[in-house]
Amino acid sequence: MPQQPESAARTRICKVDEGMISRKIRVAGRITSYNADTGLAVLLDGKFGLLVDTELALDESSGEWATERLCTVMVIGHVERTEQSFAAAAAPPRLPAHASTVQIDMKLVLRAILIVRSPDLDLKLWNSVLEEAEKCRGESEDVQ
């Protein structure tokens, strides 16, 4: 019987931290900037951002999200810690000057294996559902 691929944990961008290194996650947000030279993008949700390495996820449909400003996407990938050499050689894309302050952990990068343009995704609903799931998990852990 063939092995099933590891499932991706649905996660809010604000919850991505060093405790998730090596985990496969699924996040949703808006691409605020993309650097075609380095393959790095900034995925934003509210005041929180995440560096995304798009190199493994680029295909013929990438133009759908790479060329649209503030395109809503769903990204699946593995969380990794960036190395100093990586951060220096592949500087992250710059956010527009008029953009509000965004909290991005520059030591973490999501190595995307799939990026899907999702124009109909309601990010507010996505986040509220995941927040409720987090509360339920917290309550069930308290009971045990």
The first five atom37 places (N, CA, C, CB, O) and aatype in JSON, in Angstrom:
{
  "aatype": [12, 14, 5, 5, 14, 6, 15, 0, 0, 1, 16, 1, 9, 4, 11, 19, 3, 6, 7, 12, 9, 15, 1, 11, 9, 1, 19, 0, 7, 1, 9, 16, 15, 18, 2, 0, 3, 16, 7, 10, 0, 19, 10, 10, 3, 7, 11, 13, 7, 10, 10, 19, 3, 16, 6, 10, 0, 10, 3, 6, 15, 15, 7, 6, 17, 0, 16, 6, 1, 10, 4, 16, 19, 12, 19, 9, 7, 8, 19, 6, 1, 16, 6, 5, 15, 13, 0, 0, 0, 0, 0, 14, 14, 1, 10, 14, 0, 8, 0, 15, 16, 19, 5, 9, 3, 12, 11, 10, 19, 10, 1, 0, 9, 10, 9, 19, 1, 15, 14, 3, 10, 3, 10, 11, 10, 17, 2, 15, 19, 10, 6, 6, 0, 6, 11, 4, 1, 7, 6, 15, 6, 3, 19, 5],
  "atom_mask": [
    [1, 1, 1, 1, 1],
    [1, 1, 1, 1, 1],
    [1, 1, 1, 1, 1],
    [1, 1, 1, 1, 1],
    [1, 1, 1, 1, 1],
    [1, 1, 1, 1, 1],
    [1, 1, 1, 1, 1],
    [1, 1, 1, 1, 1],
    [1, 1, 1, 1, 1],
    [1, 1, 1, 1, 1],
    [1, 1, 1, 1, 1],
    [1, 1, 1, 1, 1],
    [1, 1, 1, 1, 1],
    [1, 1, 1, 1, 1],
    [1, 1, 1, 1, 1],
    [1, 1, 1, 1, 1],
    [1, 1, 1, 1, 1],
    [1, 1, 1, 1, 1],
    [1, 1, 1, 0, 1],
    [1, 1, 1, 1, 1],
    [1, 1, 1, 1, 1],
    [1, 1, 1, 1, 1],
    [1, 1, 1, 1, 1],
    [1, 1, 1, 1, 1],
    [1, 1, 1, 1, 1],
    [1, 1, 1, 1, 1],
    [1, 1, 1, 1, 1],
    [1, 1, 1, 1, 1],
    [1, 1, 1, 0, 1],
    [1, 1, 1, 1, 1],
    [1, 1, 1, 1, 1],
    [1, 1, 1, 1, 1],
    [1, 1, 1, 1, 1],
    [1, 1, 1, 1, 1],
    [1, 1, 1, 1, 1],
    [1, 1, 1, 1, 1],
    [1, 1, 1, 1, 1],
    [1, 1, 1, 1, 1],
    [1, 1, 1, 0, 1],
    [1, 1, 1, 1, 1],
    [1, 1, 1, 1, 1],
    [1, 1, 1, 1, 1],
    [1, 1, 1, 1, 1],
    [1, 1, 1, 1, 1],
    [1, 1, 1, 1, 1],
    [1, 1, 1, 0, 1],
    [1, 1, 1, 1, 1],
    [1, 1, 1, 1, 1],
    [1, 1, 1, 0, 1],
    [1, 1, 1, 1, 1],
    [1, 1, 1, 1, 1],
    [1, 1, 1, 1, 1],
    [1, 1, 1, 1, 1],
    [1, 1, 1, 1, 1],
    [1, 1, 1, 1, 1],
    [1, 1, 1, 1, 1],
    [1, 1, 1, 1, 1],
    [1, 1, 1, 1, 1],
    [1, 1, 1, 1, 1],
    [1, 1, 1, 1, 1],
    [1, 1, 1, 1, 1],
    [1, 1, 1, 1, 1],
    [1, 1, 1, 0, 1],
    [1, 1, 1, 1, 1],
    [1, 1, 1, 1, 1],
    [1, 1, 1, 1, 1],
    [1, 1, 1, 1, 1],
    [1, 1, 1, 1, 1],
    [1, 1, 1, 1, 1],
    [1, 1, 1, 1, 1],
    [1, 1, 1, 1, 1],
    [1, 1, 1, 1, 1],
    [1, 1, 1, 1, 1],
    [1, 1, 1, 1, 1],
    [1, 1, 1, 1, 1],
    [1, 1, 1, 1, 1],
    [1, 1, 1, 0, 1],
    [1, 1, 1, 1, 1],
    [1, 1, 1, 1, 1],
    [1, 1, 1, 1, 1],
    [1, 1, 1, 1, 1],
    [1, 1, 1, 1, 1],
    [1, 1, 1, 1, 1],
    [1, 1, 1, 1, 1],
    [1, 1, 1, 1, 1],
    [1, 1, 1, 1, 1],
    [1, 1, 1, 1, 1],
    [1, 1, 1, 1, 1],
    [1, 1, 1, 1, 1],
    [1, 1, 1, 1, 1],
    [1, 1, 1, 1, 1],
    [1, 1, 1, 1, 1],
    [1, 1, 1, 1, 1],
    [1, 1, 1, 1, 1],
    [1, 1, 1, 1, 1],
    [1, 1, 1, 1, 1],
    [1, 1, 1, 1, 1],
    [1, 1, 1, 1, 1],
    [1, 1, 1, 1, 1],
    [1, 1, 1, 1, 1],
    [1, 1, 1, 1, 1],
    [1, 1, 1, 1, 1],
    [1, 1, 1, 1, 1],
    [1, 1, 1, 1, 1],
    [1, 1, 1, 1, 1],
    [1, 1, 1, 1, 1],
    [1, 1, 1, 1, 1],
    [1, 1, 1, 1, 1],
    [1, 1, 1, 1, 1],
    [1, 1, 1, 1, 1],
    [1, 1, 1, 1, 1],
    [1, 1, 1, 1, 1],
    [1, 1, 1, 1, 1],
    [1, 1, 1, 1, 1],
    [1, 1, 1, 1, 1],
    [1, 1, 1, 1, 1],
    [1, 1, 1, 1, 1],
    [1, 1, 1, 1, 1],
    [1, 1, 1, 1, 1],
    [1, 1, 1, 1, 1],
    [1, 1, 1, 1, 1],
    [1, 1, 1, 1, 1],
    [1, 1, 1, 1, 1],
    [1, 1, 1, 1, 1],
    [1, 1, 1, 1, 1],
    [1, 1, 1, 1, 1],
    [1, 1, 1, 1, 1],
    [1, 1, 1, 1, 1],
    [1, 1, 1, 1, 1],
    [1, 1, 1, 1, 1],
    [1, 1, 1, 1, 1],
    [1, 1, 1, 1, 1],
    [1, 1, 1, 1, 1],
    [1, 1, 1, 1, 1],
    [1, 1, 1, 1, 1],
    [1, 1, 1, 1, 1],
    [1, 1, 1, 1, 1],
    [1, 1, 1, 0, 1],
    [1, 1, 1, 1, 1],
    [1, 1, 1, 1, 1],
    [1, 1, 1, 1, 1],
    [1, 1, 1, 1, 1],
    [1, 1, 1, 1, 1],
    [1, 1, 1, 1, 1]
  ],
  "atom_positions": [
    [[0.84, -1.17, 0.0], [0.0, 0.0, 0.0], [0.9, 1.25, 0.0], [-0.96, -0.01, 1.22], [1.84, 1.32, 0.79]],
    [[0.61, 2.22, -0.88], [1.46, 3.42, -0.95], [1.3, 4.28, 0.3], [1.13, 4.24, -2.2], [0.23, 4.33, 0.91]],
    [[2.38, 4.95, 0.65], [2.35, 5.84, 1.8], [1.57, 7.11, 1.46], [3.77, 6.19, 2.27], [1.67, 7.62, 0.35]],
    [[0.81, 7.6, 2.42], [0.1, 8.85, 2.25], [1.06, 10.0, 2.55], [-1.16, 8.91, 3.17], [1.88, 9.9, 3.46]],
    [[0.96, 11.1, 1.78], [1.82, 12.24, 2.09], [1.42, 12.86, 3.42], [1.75, 13.29, 0.96], [0.26, 12.79, 3.84]],
    [[2.38, 13.46, 4.07], [2.14, 14.14, 5.34], [1.14, 15.27, 5.12], [3.47, 14.68, 5.95], [1.27, 16.04, 4.16]],
    [[0.15, 15.37, 5.99], [-0.83, 16.45, 5.82], [-0.26, 17.76, 6.35], [-2.16, 16.11, 6.55], [0.63, 17.77, 7.2]],
    [[-0.78, 18.86, 5.83], [-0.32, 20.19, 6.23], [-1.27, 20.76, 7.28], [-0.23, 21.14, 5.0], [-2.48, 20.81, 7.07]],
    [[-0.72, 21.17, 8.4], [-1.53, 21.75, 9.48], [-1.97, 23.15, 9.1], [-0.74, 21.77, 10.82], [-1.15, 24.0, 8.75]],
    [[-3.28, 23.4, 9.16], [-3.79, 24.74, 8.88], [-3.34, 25.67, 10.0], [-5.36, 24.75, 8.75], [-3.51, 25.37, 11.18]],
    [[-2.74, 26.8, 9.61], [-2.12, 27.68, 10.58], [-2.34, 29.14, 10.19], [-0.63, 27.38, 10.7], [-2.28, 29.5, 9.01]],
    [[-2.58, 29.98, 11.2], [-2.63, 31.42, 10.94], [-1.19, 31.94, 10.87], [-3.44, 32.18, 12.06], [-0.32, 31.44, 11.58]],
    [[-0.95, 32.92, 10.03], [0.41, 33.46, 9.86], [0.95, 33.96, 11.2], [0.41, 34.6, 8.83], [2.14, 33.8, 11.47]],
    [[0.11, 34.56, 12.03], [0.57, 35.09, 13.31], [1.05, 33.99, 14.26], [-0.54, 35.88, 13.97], [1.73, 34.29, 15.24]],
    [[0.71, 32.74, 14.0], [1.1, 31.62, 14.87], [2.35, 30.88, 14.39], [-0.04, 30.66, 14.97], [2.8, 29.95, 15.06]],
    [[2.91, 31.27, 13.24], [4.11, 30.6, 12.74], [5.3, 31.08, 13.57], [4.34, 30.9, 11.2], [5.6, 32.27, 13.62]],
    [[5.96, 30.12, 14.22], [7.11, 30.46, 15.05], [8.15, 29.34, 14.98], [6.68, 30.71, 16.51], [7.98, 28.38, 14.23]],
    [[9.23, 29.48, 15.75], [10.32, 28.51, 15.7], [9.9, 27.11, 16.14], [11.47, 28.97, 16.56], [10.57, 26.14, 15.81]],
    [[8.82, 27.0, 16.87], [8.32, 25.69, 17.28], [7.76, 24.89, 16.11], [0.0, 0.0, 0.0], [7.51, 23.69, 16.24]],
    [[7.58, 25.54, 14.98], [7.03, 24.87, 13.79], [8.1, 24.47, 12.78], [6.01, 25.76, 13.12], [7.78, 23.97, 11.71]],
    [[9.35, 24.69, 13.11], [10.43, 24.34, 12.18], [10.33, 22.87, 11.82], [11.82, 24.67, 12.79], [10.16, 22.01, 12.69]],
    [[10.45, 22.58, 10.54], [10.38, 21.24, 9.93], [8.95, 20.73, 9.78], [11.17, 20.26, 10.76], [8.74, 19.64, 9.25]],
    [[7.96, 21.49, 10.22], [6.57, 21.05, 10.08], [6.01, 21.51, 8.74], [5.7, 21.59, 11.23], [6.42, 22.54, 8.2]],
    [[5.09, 20.74, 8.22], [4.39, 21.09, 6.99], [3.11, 21.83, 7.38], [4.07, 19.81, 6.12], [2.28, 21.3, 8.11]],
    [[2.97, 23.06, 6.87], [1.81, 23.87, 7.23], [1.1, 24.41, 5.99], [2.23, 25.02, 8.15], [1.65, 24.42, 4.89]],
    [[-0.12, 24.85, 6.21], [-0.92, 25.51, 5.17], [-1.32, 26.87, 5.73], [-2.19, 24.65, 4.74], [-1.96, 26.95, 6.78]],
    [[-0.95, 27.94, 5.03], [-1.3, 29.29, 5.45], [-2.0, 30.01, 4.3], [-0.05, 30.08, 5.91], [-1.9, 29.61, 3.14]],
    [[-2.7, 31.07, 4.65], [-3.37, 31.89, 3.64], [-3.07, 33.35, 3.93], [-4.9, 31.62, 3.62], [-2.95, 33.76, 5.08]],
    [[-2.96, 34.12, 2.86], [-2.69, 35.54, 3.02], [-2.62, 36.21, 1.66], [0.0, 0.0, 0.0], [-3.02, 35.65, 0.64]],
    [[-2.1, 37.43, 1.68], [-1.95, 38.2, 0.44], [-0.47, 38.38, 0.13], [-2.66, 39.57, 0.54], [0.33, 38.71, 1.01]],
    [[-0.11, 38.17, -1.13], [1.27, 38.4, -1.56], [1.45, 39.91, -1.69], [1.6, 37.65, -2.92], [0.85, 40.54, -2.57]],
    [[2.28, 40.5, -0.82], [2.48, 41.95, -0.89], [3.67, 42.32, -1.74], [2.65, 42.52, 0.5], [3.71, 43.4, -2.33]],
    [[4.64, 41.44, -1.81], [5.79, 41.69, -2.68], [6.42, 40.36, -3.08], [6.84, 42.6, -1.97], [6.37, 39.37, -2.36]],
    [[7.0, 40.39, -4.26], [7.63, 39.18, -4.82], [8.88, 39.6, -5.56], [6.64, 38.4, -5.76], [8.83, 40.51, -6.4]],
    [[10.0, 38.96, -5.28], [11.26, 39.23, -5.94], [11.56, 38.07, -6.88], [12.42, 39.45, -4.91], [11.91, 36.98, -6.42]],
    [[11.41, 38.3, -8.17], [11.61, 37.23, -9.16], [13.05, 36.75, -9.2], [11.18, 37.71, -10.54], [13.31, 35.61, -9.57]],
    [[14.01, 37.61, -8.83], [15.42, 37.22, -8.85], [15.75, 36.2, -7.77], [16.31, 38.45, -8.69], [16.5, 35.26, -8.0]],
    [[15.18, 36.4, -6.57], [15.49, 35.51, -5.45], [14.41, 34.45, -5.24], [15.66, 36.32, -4.18], [14.66, 33.43, -4.58]],
    [[13.23, 34.68, -5.79], [12.12, 33.74, -5.58], [11.45, 33.91, -4.24], [0.0, 0.0, 0.0], [10.64, 33.07, -3.84]],
    [[11.78, 34.99, -3.53], [11.18, 35.23, -2.22], [9.95, 36.13, -2.34], [12.19, 35.86, -1.27], [9.93, 37.07, -3.14]],
    [[8.95, 35.82, -1.55], [7.74, 36.63, -1.49], [7.43, 36.91, -0.03], [6.53, 35.91, -2.19], [7.87, 36.19, 0.86]],
    [[6.67, 37.97, 0.2], [6.17, 38.26, 1.54], [4.67, 38.0, 1.51], [6.5, 39.73, 1.99], [3.93, 38.6, 0.73]],
    [[4.24, 37.09, 2.39], [2.83, 36.76, 2.53], [2.32, 37.5, 3.76], [2.6, 35.2, 2.64], [2.9, 37.37, 4.84]],
    [[1.27, 38.26, 3.6], [0.79, 39.14, 4.66], [-0.63, 38.78, 5.06], [0.86, 40.58, 4.21], [-1.47, 38.44, 4.23]],
    [[-0.86, 38.85, 6.36], [-2.22, 38.74, 6.89], [-2.32, 39.71, 8.05], [-2.55, 37.26, 7.33], [-1.82, 39.44, 9.14]],
    [[-2.96, 40.82, 7.81], [-3.06, 41.86, 8.84], [-1.7, 42.46, 9.11], [0.0, 0.0, 0.0], [-1.04, 42.95, 8.2]],
    [[-1.29, 42.43, 10.37], [-0.01, 43.02, 10.77], [1.11, 41.99, 10.84], [-0.14, 43.71, 12.1], [2.2, 42.29, 11.31]],
    [[0.84, 40.78, 10.36], [1.83, 39.71, 10.42], [2.2, 39.27, 9.02], [1.3, 38.52, 11.24], [1.34, 39.15, 8.14]],
    [[3.49, 39.03, 8.82], [3.97, 38.59, 7.51], [4.84, 37.36, 7.65], [0.0, 0.0, 0.0], [5.29, 37.01, 8.75]],
    [[5.08, 36.71, 6.53], [5.88, 35.5, 6.49], [6.67, 35.48, 5.19], [5.0, 34.23, 6.63], [6.12, 35.7, 4.12]],
    [[7.97, 35.21, 5.3], [8.8, 35.05, 4.1], [8.48, 33.7, 3.48], [10.32, 35.16, 4.44], [8.41, 32.68, 4.17]],
    [[8.29, 33.7, 2.16], [7.98, 32.47, 1.44], [8.99, 32.29, 0.32], [6.52, 32.49, 0.88], [9.15, 33.17, -0.52]],
    [[9.67, 31.14, 0.31], [10.56, 30.79, -0.79], [9.72, 30.04, -1.81], [11.79, 29.91, -0.3], [9.24, 28.94, -1.55]],
    [[9.53, 30.64, -2.98], [8.62, 30.1, -3.99], [9.3, 29.18, -4.99], [7.96, 31.22, -4.72], [8.64, 28.64, -5.87]],
    [[10.6, 29.01, -4.89], [11.38, 28.3, -5.91], [10.82, 26.93, -6.28], [12.8, 28.14, -5.44], [10.74, 26.59, -7.46]],
    [[10.42, 26.13, -5.29], [9.92, 24.79, -5.57], [8.48, 24.78, -6.07], [10.02, 23.95, -4.32], [8.01, 23.77, -6.59]],
    [[7.78, 25.9, -5.91], [6.35, 25.94, -6.24], [6.06, 26.63, -7.57], [5.6, 26.63, -5.15], [4.9, 26.74, -7.97]],
    [[7.09, 27.11, -8.25], [6.87, 27.83, -9.5], [6.5, 26.86, -10.62], [8.11, 28.64, -9.89], [7.15, 25.84, -10.81]],
    [[5.45, 27.21, -11.36], [5.03, 26.43, -12.52], [4.33, 27.37, -13.5], [4.08, 25.26, -12.11], [4.38, 28.59, -13.33]],
    [[3.7, 26.82, -14.52], [3.08, 27.66, -15.54], [1.92, 28.5, -15.02], [2.59, 26.79, -16.68], [1.57, 29.5, -15.64]],
    [[1.32, 28.13, -13.9], [0.22, 28.92, -13.35], [0.68, 29.97, -12.35], [-0.79, 28.0, -12.68], [-0.14, 30.7, -11.8]],
    [[1.98, 30.07, -12.1], [2.5, 31.02, -11.12], [2.24, 32.47, -11.51], [3.98, 30.81, -10.94], [2.12, 33.33, -10.64]],
    [[2.17, 32.73, -12.79], [1.9, 34.09, -13.24], [0.6, 34.64, -12.71], [0.0, 0.0, 0.0], [0.42, 35.86, -12.61]],
    [[-0.32, 33.75, -12.36], [-1.61, 34.18, -11.84], [-1.46, 34.92, -10.51], [-2.53, 32.99, -11.66], [-2.17, 35.9, -10.27]],
    [[-0.55, 34.49, -9.66], [-0.38, 35.16, -8.38], [0.85, 36.07, -8.35], [-0.27, 34.14, -7.28], [0.87, 37.05, -7.6]],
    [[1.86, 35.77, -9.15], [3.11, 36.54, -9.1], [2.95, 37.94, -9.68], [4.2, 35.8, -9.85], [3.7, 38.85, -9.3]],
    [[2.01, 38.13, -10.58], [1.87, 39.43, -11.22], [0.72, 40.26, -10.66], [1.67, 39.24, -12.7], [0.57, 41.43, -11.04]],
    [[-0.09, 39.69, -9.78], [-1.23, 40.42, -9.23], [-0.89, 40.98, -7.86], [-2.47, 39.51, -9.14], [-0.53, 40.23, -6.95]],
    [[-1.01, 42.28, -7.71], [-0.71, 42.92, -6.43], [-1.77, 42.53, -5.4], [-0.64, 44.47, -6.59], [-2.97, 42.57, -5.69]],
    [[-1.34, 42.17, -4.22], [-2.2, 41.77, -3.11], [-3.08, 40.57, -3.43], [-3.07, 42.93, -2.69], [-4.22, 40.47, -2.96]],
    [[-2.55, 39.68, -4.23], [-3.27, 38.47, -4.61], [-3.44, 37.56, -3.38], [-2.51, 37.71, -5.74], [-2.48, 37.31, -2.65]],
    [[-4.65, 37.08, -3.16], [-4.91, 36.14, -2.07], [-4.5, 34.74, -2.5], [-6.42, 36.18, -1.64], [-4.91, 34.26, -3.56]],
    [[-3.68, 34.09, -1.68], [-3.18, 32.76, -2.01], [-3.25, 31.84, -0.8], [-1.74, 32.84, -2.54], [-3.33, 32.28, 0.35]],
    [[-3.23, 30.55, -1.09], [-3.08, 29.49, -0.09], [-1.71, 28.87, -0.37], [-4.27, 28.41, -0.15], [-1.41, 28.53, -1.51]],
    [[-0.89, 28.73, 0.67], [0.47, 28.21, 0.49], [0.67, 27.01, 1.4], [1.54, 29.3, 0.79], [0.34, 27.05, 2.59]],
    [[1.21, 25.93, 0.83], [1.58, 24.75, 1.61], [3.08, 24.59, 1.49], [0.82, 23.46, 1.1], [3.65, 24.68, 0.4]],
    [[3.73, 24.35, 2.62], [5.18, 24.17, 2.6], [5.71, 23.81, 3.97], [0.0, 0.0, 0.0], [4.96, 23.61, 4.92]],
    [[7.04, 23.74, 4.05], [7.72, 23.4, 5.3], [8.38, 24.64, 5.88], [8.76, 22.27, 5.07], [9.0, 25.42, 5.15]],
    [[8.25, 24.82, 7.18], [8.87, 25.94, 7.87], [10.33, 25.6, 8.13], [8.12, 26.28, 9.2], [10.64, 24.53, 8.64]],
    [[11.21, 26.53, 7.77], [12.64, 26.34, 8.0], [13.24, 27.6, 8.6], [13.37, 25.96, 6.69], [12.71, 28.7, 8.44]],
    [[14.35, 27.41, 9.27], [15.12, 28.54, 9.78], [16.06, 28.98, 8.66], [15.92, 28.17, 11.09], [16.7, 28.15, 8.02]],
    [[16.15, 30.28, 8.43], [17.04, 30.77, 7.39], [18.46, 30.81, 7.92], [16.6, 32.17, 6.89], [18.71, 31.0, 9.11]],
    [[19.38, 30.64, 7.0], [20.79, 30.74, 7.34], [21.24, 32.15, 7.05], [21.65, 29.69, 6.56], [20.64, 32.83, 6.21]],
    [[22.28, 32.61, 7.71], [22.78, 33.97, 7.47], [23.14, 34.16, 6.01], [23.99, 34.26, 8.35], [22.82, 35.19, 5.42]],
    [[23.79, 33.16, 5.42], [24.21, 33.29, 4.02], [22.99, 33.41, 3.11], [25.07, 32.09, 3.6], [23.01, 34.15, 2.12]],
    [[21.93, 32.69, 3.43], [20.71, 32.76, 2.63], [20.11, 34.16, 2.72], [19.69, 31.7, 3.08], [19.75, 34.76, 1.71]],
    [[20.0, 34.67, 3.94], [19.39, 35.98, 4.13], [20.2, 37.09, 3.46], [19.24, 36.28, 5.62], [19.63, 38.03, 2.92]],
    [[21.52, 36.97, 3.49], [22.36, 38.0, 2.88], [22.34, 37.91, 1.36], [23.79, 37.89, 3.4], [22.26, 38.93, 0.68]],
    [[22.42, 36.7, 0.83], [22.49, 36.52, -0.62], [21.14, 36.75, -1.29], [22.99, 35.13, -0.96], [21.08, 37.23, -2.42]],
    [[20.08, 36.42, -0.61], [18.75, 36.55, -1.19], [17.91, 37.47, -0.31], [18.06, 35.16, -1.34], [17.01, 37.03, 0.4]],
    [[18.23, 38.74, -0.38], [17.52, 39.72, 0.44], [16.02, 39.63, 0.18], [18.03, 41.14, 0.15], [15.59, 39.46, -0.96]],
    [[15.23, 39.74, 1.23], [13.78, 39.64, 1.05], [13.25, 40.81, 0.23], [13.08, 39.59, 2.4], [13.86, 41.88, 0.2]],
    [[12.14, 40.6, -0.44], [11.56, 41.69, -1.21], [11.15, 42.83, -0.28], [10.35, 41.2, -2.01], [10.81, 42.62, 0.88]],
    [[11.19, 44.03, -0.81], [10.83, 45.2, -0.01], [9.33, 45.45, -0.08], [11.6, 46.44, -0.48], [8.69, 45.28, -1.11]],
    [[8.81, 45.85, 1.07], [7.41, 46.24, 1.11], [7.29, 47.67, 0.6], [6.83, 46.12, 2.56], [8.24, 48.44, 0.7]],
    [[6.14, 48.03, 0.05], [5.95, 49.41, -0.41], [6.16, 50.4, 0.73], [4.55, 49.58, -1.01], [5.89, 50.09, 1.89]],
    [[6.65, 51.6, 0.39], [6.95, 52.62, 1.4], [5.72, 53.01, 2.2], [7.54, 53.85, 0.73], [5.83, 53.34, 3.38]],
    [[4.56, 52.98, 1.59], [3.32, 53.39, 2.27], [2.71, 52.28, 3.12], [2.31, 53.85, 1.26], [1.71, 52.5, 3.79]],
    [[3.3, 51.1, 3.11], [2.75, 49.96, 3.86], [2.89, 50.19, 5.36], [3.45, 48.65, 3.46], [3.88, 50.77, 5.81]],
    [[1.91, 49.75, 6.12], [1.98, 49.88, 7.57], [3.0, 48.88, 8.12], [0.59, 49.65, 8.22], [3.43, 47.96, 7.41]],
    [[3.39, 49.07, 9.37], [4.39, 48.21, 9.99], [3.89, 46.77, 10.04], [4.74, 48.72, 11.39], [2.76, 46.5, 10.47]],
    [[4.75, 45.86, 9.6], [4.4, 44.45, 9.56], [5.43, 43.68, 10.38], [4.35, 43.91, 8.09], [6.63, 43.95, 10.29]],
    [[4.97, 42.73, 11.18], [5.85, 41.9, 12.0], [6.22, 40.65, 11.2], [5.18, 41.53, 13.35], [5.37, 39.8, 10.95]],
    [[7.51, 40.55, 10.82], [8.0, 39.4, 10.06], [9.22, 38.84, 10.78], [8.34, 39.78, 8.58], [10.16, 39.59, 11.07]],
    [[9.22, 37.56, 11.08], [10.39, 36.92, 11.66], [11.33, 36.58, 10.51], [10.01, 35.63, 12.49], [11.09, 35.63, 9.76]],
    [[12.4, 37.36, 10.36], [13.32, 37.19, 9.24], [14.18, 35.93, 9.37], [14.22, 38.41, 9.13], [14.94, 35.61, 8.46]],
    [[14.07, 35.22, 10.49], [14.83, 33.98, 10.66], [14.05, 32.76, 10.18], [15.2, 33.8, 12.12], [14.59, 31.66, 10.11]],
    [[12.77, 32.96, 9.84], [11.94, 31.85, 9.39], [11.53, 32.05, 7.94], [10.69, 31.71, 10.27], [11.29, 33.18, 7.5]],
    [[11.47, 30.96, 7.2], [11.0, 31.0, 5.82], [10.12, 29.77, 5.58], [12.2, 31.04, 4.8], [10.4, 28.69, 6.09]],
    [[9.08, 29.97, 4.82], [8.22, 28.85, 4.43], [8.67, 28.4, 3.04], [6.7, 29.26, 4.44], [8.52, 29.14, 2.07]],
    [[9.21, 27.19, 2.95], [9.63, 26.63, 1.66], [8.38, 26.06, 1.0], [10.76, 25.52, 1.82], [7.96, 24.94, 1.29]],
    [[7.81, 26.84, 0.11], [6.53, 26.48, -0.49], [6.68, 25.31, -1.46], [5.92, 27.68, -1.21], [7.62, 25.28, -2.26]],
    [[5.76, 24.37, -1.38], [5.7, 23.29, -2.38], [4.46, 23.45, -3.25], [5.71, 21.91, -1.69], [4.33, 22.82, -4.3]],
    [[3.53, 24.3, -2.78], [2.32, 24.58, -3.56], [1.81, 25.96, -3.2], [1.23, 23.5, -3.31], [1.65, 26.3, -2.03]],
    [[1.55, 26.76, -4.23], [0.94, 28.08, -4.05], [-0.25, 28.13, -4.99], [1.96, 29.25, -4.34], [-0.12, 27.95, -6.2]],
    [[-1.42, 28.38, -4.42], [-2.65, 28.4, -5.2], [-3.33, 29.76, -5.05], [-3.61, 27.25, -4.77], [-3.61, 30.2, -3.94]],
    [[-3.57, 30.4, -6.16], [-4.31, 31.66, -6.15], [-5.73, 31.35, -5.68], [-4.32, 32.35, -7.57], [-6.38, 30.45, -6.2]],
    [[-6.2, 32.12, -4.68], [-7.5, 31.85, -4.06], [-8.29, 33.15, -3.91], [-7.33, 31.16, -2.68], [-8.48, 33.63, -2.79]],
    [[-8.75, 33.73, -5.02], [-9.41, 35.04, -4.94], [-10.7, 35.03, -4.14], [-9.69, 35.53, -6.32], [-11.1, 36.08, -3.62]],
    [[-11.36, 33.9, -4.01], [-12.63, 33.83, -3.29], [-12.47, 33.5, -1.8], [-13.52, 32.81, -3.93], [-13.46, 33.42, -1.07]],
    [[-11.24, 33.3, -1.36], [-11.01, 32.95, 0.04], [-11.22, 34.18, 0.92], [-9.58, 32.38, 0.24], [-10.62, 35.23, 0.68]],
    [[-12.06, 34.05, 1.92], [-12.32, 35.11, 2.89], [-11.31, 34.94, 4.03], [-13.81, 35.05, 3.43], [-11.45, 34.06, 4.88]],
    [[-10.28, 35.8, 4.04], [-9.21, 35.66, 5.04], [-9.72, 35.89, 6.46], [-8.09, 36.64, 4.73], [-9.23, 35.27, 7.4]],
    [[-10.69, 36.76, 6.61], [-11.25, 37.0, 7.94], [-11.93, 35.73, 8.47], [-12.26, 38.18, 7.91], [-11.75, 35.36, 9.63]],
    [[-12.7, 35.07, 7.61], [-13.36, 33.82, 7.99], [-12.32, 32.72, 8.25], [-14.34, 33.38, 6.88], [-12.44, 31.99, 9.23]],
    [[-11.31, 32.6, 7.38], [-10.22, 31.62, 7.55], [-9.61, 31.77, 8.94], [-9.13, 31.8, 6.44], [-9.45, 30.79, 9.67]],
    [[-9.26, 33.02, 9.3], [-8.61, 33.26, 10.59], [-9.54, 32.99, 11.76], [-8.11, 34.68, 10.65], [-9.11, 32.46, 12.78]],
    [[-10.82, 33.35, 11.64], [-11.73, 33.13, 12.75], [-11.98, 31.63, 12.98], [-13.07, 33.85, 12.5], [-12.08, 31.19, 14.12]],
    [[-12.06, 30.86, 11.91], [-12.24, 29.41, 12.05], [-11.01, 28.79, 12.72], [-12.47, 28.75, 10.66], [-11.15, 27.95, 13.62]],
    [[-9.82, 29.2, 12.3], [-8.6, 28.65, 12.91], [-8.45, 29.09, 14.35], [-7.38, 29.07, 12.1], [-7.96, 28.33, 15.19]],
    [[-8.85, 30.31, 14.65], [-8.79, 30.8, 16.03], [-9.72, 29.97, 16.93], [-9.16, 32.3, 16.09], [-9.35, 29.62, 18.05]],
    [[-10.91, 29.68, 16.44], [-11.85, 28.83, 17.2], [-11.26, 27.43, 17.41], [-13.2, 28.74, 16.47], [-11.38, 26.86, 18.5]],
    [[-10.64, 26.88, 16.37], [-10.03, 25.55, 16.49], [-8.91, 25.57, 17.53], [-9.47, 25.09, 15.12], [-8.76, 24.62, 18.29]],
    [[-8.13, 26.66, 17.57], [-7.06, 26.79, 18.57], [-7.65, 26.81, 19.98], [-6.23, 28.07, 18.32], [-7.11, 26.18, 20.89]],
    [[-8.75, 27.53, 20.15], [-9.41, 27.6, 21.46], [-9.91, 26.22, 21.88], [-10.57, 28.6, 21.45], [-9.75, 25.82, 23.03]],
    [[-10.52, 25.5, 20.95], [-11.03, 24.15, 21.25], [-9.89, 23.21, 21.62], [-11.8, 23.59, 20.05], [-10.03, 22.42, 22.56]],
    [[-8.78, 23.29, 20.89], [-7.62, 22.44, 21.23], [-7.1, 22.79, 22.61], [-6.5, 22.6, 20.18], [-6.72, 21.91, 23.38]],
    [[-7.07, 24.08, 22.93], [-6.61, 24.52, 24.25], [-7.5, 24.01, 25.36], [0.0, 0.0, 0.0], [-7.01, 23.6, 26.41]],
    [[-8.81, 24.02, 25.13], [-9.76, 23.52, 26.13], [-9.62, 22.02, 26.31], [-11.2, 23.86, 25.73], [-9.68, 21.53, 27.44]],
    [[-9.43, 21.29, 25.22], [-9.3, 19.83, 25.34], [-7.99, 19.46, 26.02], [-9.38, 19.17, 23.95], [-7.92, 18.43, 26.7]],
    [[-6.94, 20.27, 25.85], [-5.67, 19.99, 26.54], [-5.81, 20.27, 28.03], [-4.53, 20.85, 25.95], [-5.21, 19.57, 28.85]],
    [[-6.62, 21.29, 28.4], [-6.84, 21.61, 29.8], [-7.58, 20.49, 30.52], [-7.62, 22.91, 29.93], [-7.34, 20.24, 31.7]],
    [[-8.49, 19.81, 29.83], [-9.28, 18.72, 30.41], [-8.39, 17.52, 30.72], [-10.41, 18.31, 29.45], [-8.61, 16.85, 31.73]],
    [[-7.42, 17.25, 29.89], [-6.56, 16.07, 30.08], [-5.63, 16.3, 31.19], [-5.8, 15.73, 28.84], [-4.83, 15.43, 31.51]]
  ]
}
